[in-house]
Amino acid sequence: MESRVTDIEVKLSFMEDLVEELNRTVFRQQQQMEQLQQELRVLRQQVQGSIPAAGWSQREELPPHY
């Protein structure tokens, strides 16, 4: 019986370590996602600022051979 309890305690310890490592991984990924979202917002603003507001047509975007 004592051996089973010890085995369970060891397994629990490993699981706690794994959960902690997974928490750190999720935290880092969340930070990366937030950074990428910010960069995407900046890029969208840059693209929107570079497109003329008036006079744009799809025909202007087609290559000459169409």
Secondary structure, DSSP 8 states (H G I E B T S, - for coil): -HHHHHHHHHHHHHHHHHHHHHHHHHHHHHHHHHHHHHHHHHHHHHHHHHS-SSS--HHHHS-TT-
